[in-house]
Amino acid sequence: MPSPAEVRAHARALHGASPEAILTWAVATFPRKAALTVSFGGGGVVLAHLIGRIDRTVPVMFLDTGFHFPETYAFKDRFVRQYGLNLVELPPLTDPGPLYRTDPDRCCWIRKVEPLERALAGFDAWISAVRQDQTDHRAATELLEYHEVAGRPIVKVFPLAHWSRADVWDYIRENDVPYHPLLDQGYTSIGCWPCTRPTTAGEPERAGRWAGTSKTECGLHTFSVKR
């Protein structure tokens, strides 16, 4: 594993590189030890499409919370078949029922964070579609970051960190990449159906997630410790 300083040096070297080049670097640097997480709701389809070109053996992890929209499950199945992806579905260990009504943070932990934390134990690199322009919390996202999960080091790879939402859509259109059907129905960020609504003109991309609460993250990108 590279040190935090080495990760920062690699990030500087990759500054300005295309997402495809960054993904290629990650797969080559961490052979059989890199995994991609995709919700199939947004920019993740760009990375999934690229992985289908670069190395179809890379695990594409889907956190099956049990509360995804029917459209999400159907689209995920079609996309995986079309591009021959190595899909790994991660369900929660237990079903806490409608816990989202009273403790959405705990619900997210049980359904998303804990399953991913367990799965990442076998990997040295975690690839995700987080972008700086999504929220204030994500504005400091770097292309590569050194993190620790349960005391174990892992390199987080964000090939789209410097892209905008417009860049994502340009790629989708230029490469004729399928996208989630709910994106045409006013949804700009798609998670579990009880906690996701369409957005209105002028609202931030993730305004429809946990609307009416102070919650802005499910916990997937806050549970690890950045060094």
C-alpha positions in Angstrom: 0.0 0.0 0.0 1.3 3.5 -0.8 1.7 5.9 2.1 -0.5 9.0 2.5 2.3 11.1 1.0 2.6 8.8 -2.0 -1.1 8.9 -2.6 -1.0 12.7 -2.6 1.9 12.6 -5.1 0.0 10.2 -7.4 -3.0 12.6 -7.2 -0.9 15.5 -8.3 0.5 13.4 -11.1 -3.0 12.5 -12.3 -4.4 16.0 -12.1 -6.0 16.9 -15.4 -6.1 13.2 -16.5 -9.3 11.8 -17.9 -11.5 9.5 -15.8 -10.6 6.7 -18.1 -6.9 7.3 -17.4 -7.5 7.5 -13.7 -9.5 4.2 -13.7 -6.8 2.5 -15.8 -4.2 3.7 -13.3 -6.2 2.3 -10.3 -6.8 -1.1 -11.9 -3.1 -1.4 -12.9 -1.9 -0.2 -9.5 -4.2 -2.4 -7.4 -4.7 -5.6 -9.5 -7.6 -7.7 -8.2 -7.7 -5.3 -5.2 -9.8 -2.5 -6.6 -13.6 -2.3 -6.4 -16.2 0.1 -7.8 -19.4 1.1 -6.0 -22.3 2.1 -8.2 -25.9 2.9 -7.3 -26.9 3.1 -11.0 -28.7 6.4 -10.3 -26.2 9.0 -11.6 -22.6 9.5 -12.6 -21.7 6.0 -11.5 -22.9 4.7 -14.9 -20.1 6.6 -16.5 -17.5 4.7 -14.4 -19.4 1.4 -14.9 -19.3 2.0 -18.6 -15.6 2.7 -18.5 -14.9 -0.3 -16.4 -16.7 -2.4 -19.0 -14.1 -1.2 -21.4 -11.0 -1.4 -19.2 -11.4 -4.5 -17.1 -14.7 -6.4 -16.7 -13.3 -8.5 -13.8 -13.3 -5.5 -11.5 -16.1 -6.0 -8.9 -19.0 -3.5 -9.3 -20.6 -3.4 -5.9 -24.3 -2.6 -5.5 -25.7 -1.9 -2.1 -29.1 -3.6 -2.1 -30.8 -1.8 0.7 -34.2 -3.4 -0.1 -35.6 0.1 -0.6 -34.5 0.9 -4.1 -37.0 2.1 -6.6 -38.3 -0.7 -8.9 -36.9 1.3 -11.8 -33.4 1.1 -10.1 -33.4 -2.7 -9.9 -34.7 -3.1 -13.5 -32.1 -0.6 -14.9 -29.3 -2.2 -12.9 -30.1 -5.6 -14.3 -30.2 -4.3 -17.9 -27.0 -2.3 -17.6 -25.1 -5.2 -16.1 -26.2 -7.6 -18.8 -25.4 -5.1 -21.6 -21.9 -4.4 -20.4 -21.0 -7.8 -18.9 -20.1 -6.3 -15.5 -18.9 -8.3 -12.5 -21.8 -7.3 -10.2 -21.5 -8.0 -6.5 -24.7 -7.3 -4.6 -24.4 -6.4 -0.9 -27.6 -6.8 1.2 -27.8 -5.8 4.9 -27.3 -8.5 7.5 -30.7 -7.7 9.0 -33.8 -5.9 7.9 -34.6 -3.1 10.4 -37.9 -2.4 8.8 -39.1 1.2 8.4 -36.3 2.6 10.6 -35.9 5.5 8.2 -38.9 7.1 9.8 -37.3 7.5 13.2 -33.6 7.1 12.7 -32.5 7.5 9.1 -28.8 7.6 10.0 -29.0 4.2 11.7 -31.1 2.9 8.8 -28.4 4.0 6.3 -25.7 2.4 8.5 -27.4 -1.0 8.6 -28.5 -1.1 5.0 -25.5 0.6 3.3 -22.4 1.4 5.4 -22.0 -1.8 7.4 -22.3 -4.1 4.3 -19.8 -2.0 2.4 -17.4 -1.8 5.3 -17.4 -5.6 5.5 -16.9 -6.0 1.7 -14.0 -3.6 1.5 -12.0 -5.7 3.9 -10.7 -7.6 0.9 -9.7 -4.5 -1.2 -7.0 -1.9 -1.3 -8.8 0.7 -3.5 -12.4 1.9 -3.5 -13.6 3.7 -6.7 -16.6 6.0 -6.5 -18.3 8.6 -8.6 -18.4 11.4 -6.0 -17.9 14.9 -7.5 -16.8 18.2 -5.9 -19.8 20.1 -7.3 -22.4 17.9 -5.7 -22.4 19.4 -2.2 -20.4 21.7 0.1 -19.3 18.6 2.0 -17.9 17.0 -1.2 -16.2 20.2 -2.4 -12.8 19.2 -1.0 -12.9 15.7 -2.7 -9.5 14.8 -4.3 -8.9 12.5 -7.2 -7.1 10.1 -4.8 -7.4 10.0 -1.0 -5.8 7.8 1.7 -8.3 6.6 4.2 -8.6 4.0 6.9 -11.6 1.7 7.4 -11.7 -0.1 10.7 -8.0 0.7 11.1 -7.1 -0.7 7.7 -5.7 1.5 4.9 -7.5 1.9 1.6 -7.1 4.4 -1.3 -10.3 6.1 -2.4 -10.4 6.9 -6.1 -12.7 9.6 -7.4 -12.2 9.8 -11.2 -15.1 12.3 -11.6 -14.0 14.5 -8.7 -13.3 17.5 -11.0 -16.2 16.9 -13.4 -19.5 18.8 -13.3 -23.0 17.4 -13.8 -22.9 18.8 -17.3 -19.7 16.8 -18.0 -21.5 13.6 -16.9 -24.4 14.2 -19.2 -22.0 15.1 -22.1 -20.3 11.7 -21.6 -23.6 9.9 -21.5 -24.9 11.5 -24.7 -21.6 11.3 -26.6 -21.2 7.6 -25.8 -24.9 6.6 -25.9 -24.7 5.3 -22.4 -28.1 4.1 -20.9 -29.2 6.1 -17.8 -31.7 5.7 -15.0 -35.2 6.4 -16.3 -36.2 8.5 -13.2 -33.7 11.1 -14.3 -36.2 12.1 -16.9 -38.9 12.4 -14.3 -37.4 15.2 -12.2 -35.0 13.1 -10.0 -31.5 14.4 -10.0 -30.1 12.1 -7.3 -31.6 8.7 -6.7 -31.4 6.7 -3.5 -33.9 4.7 -1.5 -37.5 5.5 -2.4 -38.7 6.5 1.1 -35.9 9.2 1.3 -35.8 10.5 -2.3 -38.0 13.0 -4.1 -37.8 14.8 -7.4 -36.1 18.2 -7.4 -37.4 21.5 -8.8 -35.7 23.9 -11.1 -32.9 25.7 -9.3 -32.5 23.2 -6.5 -29.1 21.6 -5.8 -28.6 18.1 -7.3 -29.0 16.3 -4.0 -31.8 18.5 -2.6 -34.2 15.6 -3.1 -32.3 13.3 -0.7 -33.7 13.3 2.9 -35.6 16.5 2.1 -36.8 18.5 5.0 -34.0 17.2 7.3 -30.5 18.3 8.1 -29.2 14.9 6.7 -27.2 15.2 3.5 -25.1 12.0 3.4 -26.0 8.4 3.8 -22.6 7.7 5.6 -20.8 5.9 2.8 -18.4 8.8 2.4 -18.1 9.8 6.0 -17.5 6.5 7.9 -13.8 6.2 6.8 -11.1 8.3 8.3 -9.1 10.4 5.8 -5.4 10.8 6.5 
